[in-house]
Amino acid sequence: AWRIIHIPEKPALPPNHQPTVKVYASVIKPKFANTIVRHLCKTFPLEDLRHVKRVRKKILPDHGEPQLTVILCLAPEHNDHLNDMPPDVQKLVEPYELSPFITQVCKYAAVSKEEWEEQCKIWPTSFHPPTYNIDGIGGFSEEETQSICKFMRLAIDLAVSGHSPLVNAAVIVDPSVRRIIACETDQVYPSSAPRDMTFKERVEANHCQSIDRVTNASSEMCLNGVLEKLNGSLSTVACLNPWQWSLQPHDSEECSQWHPLRHASIVAIESSSARDRHLFPNSSQSLGPDHSQPSNADSPAKKQKTSSHSPYVQHDSREEALREASMERPYLCTGYDIFLLWEPCTMCAMALVHQRVKRIFYAFPNPTAGGLGSVHRLQGEKSLNHHYAVFRVLLPGHAHNCSTSSDQGS
């Protein structure tokens, strides 16, 4: 069976092997609790330990009364002397009758309920399940699962059909109407670059005009085809071997047909942009050549304004209604999904951050240059101004020998 696994922002750890840090703590009298906590939160805030509760409440079995223990501040990792407490903390010892000691708390917030339960055995922490305003972190609906599998089958079809060397493939989808926006493959080598044809022709050639045209029989053939090719050389898959192009001899006459940065994701982004320019020929004039429409990165994708004569669009009653309701050009790929055969490299993963995609699905990990689980986890980089959700789609018959550390999700 097909399986969809969430790739969290950081690698999952065994629940009983949580990294910890040292802190100074002390039992306090309940009557002093509010005063002490207010003072400590102001002078010694636990900025990197927001998931840790400042006060631990424990019921003593003998007396039946609550015992309150407060975290005073961080302690040196390689020193267990109480004399090293900051002077401002030492000033609290006598007035509030403190008895400081050194203990440990978990360094990182829990990403699963099992982790949280183990953390609380050390010191109480908060647990907030990850949410992305989407279904699927804990499980997709049956309808959405079928849709995801169909789009992944299209990516497989693109990678296998018409390519002697196996390449990566990318399918960008507007999930609100389940419409394909762009579908492309690597164009790094002359052997993998498609013949010169229009976007519409490439869509039709890869059976990507409508998701409903994908049949189980044809998709299973493509699935078998990619599994067979996986046993061969994967040197031409751009994200797996980002530097491989530099080792290849290049004919000067063929150089115009390839480029080392034309990975499948980049080409699909370019194709999506070309589609928008075709559907909205006047938007660049109204906004100016160097301006784009602003948009909230977390908002759903805006529906495209379309022309009844556009070769890119297929008509159905639902999309006709949506078309009439919105006349605005979409902002980049905001709210879109992208389906990739292989986990993108860091370059492609960062390009998808800039495009404001909502979800990324890939079938196979990238152990050499993966940017979303195997080597790096760009989705967990807090300094970025946009974050997407990442999932791996385990294919039937191949999940058992493709397990990596990136598979540890919910």
N, C-alpha and C positions, 0 to 999 in steps of 0.2 A: 504494500500500500504506500501511497504518497504520504509524506509527513512534512509538516511545516514547523520549524523550530526557531524561536526567537533568539537572536544573538545579543546578549546584554551589553551594557556599556563597559563592563569590566569582566575579566574571566571569573567564572564561578569557582569558588574554593570549597573544599570539603567542609561541612558545617563545623566539625570539631578541630579545624586548623585555621582559625581566624587570626590574622595579624593583630597584635596588640601594642599599646603604648603605655608607658608608666605615668601615673598621676599621683599627686598628694591628695589624701582624703582624710576625713575625720568624722567621727560620730558627733552629732550636735543635739542640743536640747531643743525640743519643738518650739519653745517660746522664743528662741533666737533665730529660727529658720528663715523667716522672711527678711530680716535685717541682714543676715549673713549672705543669703543668696543674692539679694540686690547688690550688695557691695562687691561680691565676687564677679557677678555678671558684668559689672561696670569696669572693674580693674583687671580682671583676668578672664575675658570672654574666651570660650572654647570654639574659636572660629572654624577650625578644621575637624571638630568633633560635634557638629550640630545634631548628629543622630544619637549621641549619648545623653542620657538624662542626668541632669546635674545632681539630683537628689535620689538616693535609693531608700525606699521604705520597706522595712522588714518587720514582720510580727515575731516578737520573741516568744518561743513556746512556753517558757516558764512563767512569764509575767502577763502575757496576752496583750502587752502594750506595743505600739509601733516604735521601731528604732529608726532614726533618720541618720543617714550618712551622706555627706556632701563632698563633691569633688572640689578641692581648693584651687589647684592649678596643675599644669603639666610638670612632670618630674624629669630630671636628666636620665637618659636611657642607660648610661654606663656608671651611674653613681647612686647608691642607696642611702646616702647620708641625709638625715632630716635637717642638718645644719645648712644645706644648700637651698632651703626654701627662700623665696624672695622675701625681703624685709617687710613688705606690706602684708604678707600672709602671716609672718611671725608675730606681727603686732596684734593679730586676732586671737592668738592662742590663749593668752591669759584672760582677757576680758570675757571671752565667750566659752572658756573652759574646754578648749579643744584638745584632742589627743591625736595628733597627725600620725599617719602611717602611709606607706607606699603600696599601691595596688595597681591593677591593670584594667584597661578598658579596650574594647575592640576599635581598631583604627579606622575601619571602613563601614559604611552603612550596609545592612543586609540587603541582598537582592532576591532572597527567597524566604518563605516562612520558616523553612528548616534552618537556614542560617540565623535568622532572628531568634529562634528558640534556643539555639546554642549560645548566641551572644549574651542573652539574658541570664545565662547561668554564671557568666563572669561579672557582668554589670548591666543594668537595664538599658536598653536602647529602643529607639523608635523604628517602626517598620512601615514604609510607604511603598506599596507595590508600584512598579513603573507603569506609567500611563502615557499614551500618545494620542489620546482622543480618537482612538481607532479600535476596532475589534481585532482580536487576534493575539494579544500578548499571552492570554491564557488559553486560547483556542479560537479558531475561526468557525463561522457558521458553515453548514454544509454547502450552501450556495456559493459563498465566497471561496471556499476551498476548491470547488470545481472550477471556478473562474481563474484562480491563481494557477492551478495545474494546467489549464488550457493555455494561458499566456506563457508559462514555462515551456510547454511543448512547442510553442511557436519559436522561442529562443533556440531550442534544440534543433528544430527544423532549419532555421537560418544558419546555424553553425555547421550542419551536416550537408545540406543541399547545395550542390554546385561548388563545393570546396574540397579539393584533394587534400591539402594540409588542413587539419582541424583548426578552427579559429574561434575566438570568442564572439558572442552575439548579444545584442542589447535590444530590448523591446520596451519603449516608453508608452505608458497607458494612462488615460484619464479614468480613474476608478469610479467617478461619479456617474459616468454613462457607459463604462466598460468599452471605451473606444480607443483604438490604437492610434497614437500620435506619431510615432516613428519606430522603425525597426531597421537595424543596421548591423554590420559585422566589422571585424578588424580590417583596416586598410593600410597596414604597415608595409606589406610586401607586394610586389607586382602580381605574384601568384594568387594573392587573396583579394586584390582589389577588383570590384565588379566592373563590368563594362559600363561605358558612359551611357546612362539612361536617366530618365526623370524619376522623381520621387514616386509618382503614381505608378510607374512601370515596375519599380523595385517592390512596392507594396503588393502589387498584383502577382508578381513573379514568386513571392514568398507566401502567398495565400494569406496575407495579413489584412485584407480589406475588412473582414468581419470575423470576429471570434467564433461565430456560429458555423463558419465553414470548416473548422477544425474537427476532424472525425477521429474516433478512437483508433481505427485501423491505421490511418496514415501516421498518427502521432506515435503509435507503438513501433512502427517501422523506423521512424526517426530516432526513437529512444534506443532501439537495438543498434542502430547505426552509430550513434555517439558512443555507446558503451563498447562497441568493437574498436572504434578509433582511439579510445582512451588507452588501449594497450600499445598503441604505436607512439611515435614521436609527437610531443606537444611543444616543440621549439617555436612554432609559428603563432602560438597563442600569446598575444602582445602583453597582457597583464601578468602572465606567468613568467615571461622572459623579457622584461622591458629593455634590456641592453643587448638582446640577441641581434637586433638589426645592425649594430655597429660591427659585428663579426662577419657579416655577409658581404660577398662581392656585389657591387652594384654597377650595372650598365648605365652610362651617362644618359642614354636615350630613354631609359625606363625610369629615371629618377623622378620625373614629373608625375608618375603614376602611384607613388607611394610616399609615405612620410612617417617617421618613427613615432610621432605623437598621435597618430590617427587610430587610437584604440576604439573599440566598439562603442563605449560610452560617449566618447568625444564626438564620434561621427553621428551618433543618434541625437546628441544635443544639437549639433549643427543642423541636422535634418529637421528637428523640431522647430528651430529658429526659422529655417527656410519656409516651413509650413505656415508659421505665424505671419511672416512677411507676405506670403501669397494671399492669405485670408484677410489681412488687414493692410492693404497697400497704402492707405492714407494716414495710418497712425503715426508713422515716423515723421511725417510733415507737420502734424499737429503738435507733437511733443518735442520736436527738434531732433537732429541726428544723434545727439549724445545723451538723450534722456529716455528713460523708461517709466512706465506707470508704476507708482509705489504700490506695495501690497504688504499685508501682514504675512510674515513667513509661516505662521501656523494656521492661516485661514484656508478653507477649501479652495481648490482650483476654480478660477473663474471660467465660465463657459465661453467658448470661442464664438465670436461673431462670424457667420459663414455666408457664403454666397451660394445660391441655388445652382450656379453653373460651375462650382468648384470641383475639380477632379479629385480632390483629396477626401471628400466627404460623402458618406453614404446616408441616405435619408431613411428615417423611421419616425413614427408619430411622436415618440418620446423626445428624440433629439430636436424635432421640429419645434416642439413646445419650449424646450430649453433655449433654442436659438432665438425664438421670439422674445423670451424673457430677459435676455442679456445681450448687450451690444458692445461689450468691452473686450479689449484684447487681453489675453492672459499675461500675467507677469512671469516670464521665464517658464519654468516647469513646476510652479507652485502647486502643491497638492497632488502631483502625479506619482505613479509607481514606475519603477524600472525593473525589468527582469533580465538577469544576466546568467549565462551558462557558468562562468567562473567569477569568483569573488574579485571585485575590482582592486587594482593596485592603488597606492596612496594618491597618485595624480588623479586618477579617475574618481576616486572617492571624494576628493576635495572639489573637483569640478561639479559633482552632484550636490555638494553643500551649497556652492554658489548658485546652482540652478533651483534650489529650494524644493527638491523632491521630497515626498512625504515618506515613502517606504522603498526599500531596496530588497529584492529577492534574488538569491543566487543558488545554483545547484551544487557547485563543487568548490571546495576551499582552495586558497592560493597560498601554499606553504612557503613560497619564496618571496613574495612581495605583497601579500594580502593586506589591505588597509582597513578591513572591517571584521577582524576576528582572529585571523591566523597569525599575523605578525604585529599589526597595529590595530587599534580600535578608535578610529576617527569619530565614531558616533558617541564616544565618551569624552571627547575633548571639550572641557567646559569653556574654554576661551572662545570657541566658535559662536557666531551669532545665529546659527541655525543647526538643528539636529533632526535627523531622520531615524526611523525605526528600521532595523535590519533583521532579515529572516533568511534562513537557509531552507531550501526545498529539497528534501531527501527523495531521490528517485527510487522507484521499485527495483529491487534486485541489486542495488548498488550501495545502499545505506550501510550495510554491514562492514564494508571495507573502506569507507570514506570518513570514519569518525576522527575528529580532531578536537583540540581544545576549544575550538570555536563553537562546537555543537552543544555546549553546556548551557542551555537556556531553560526557559520555563515550558 
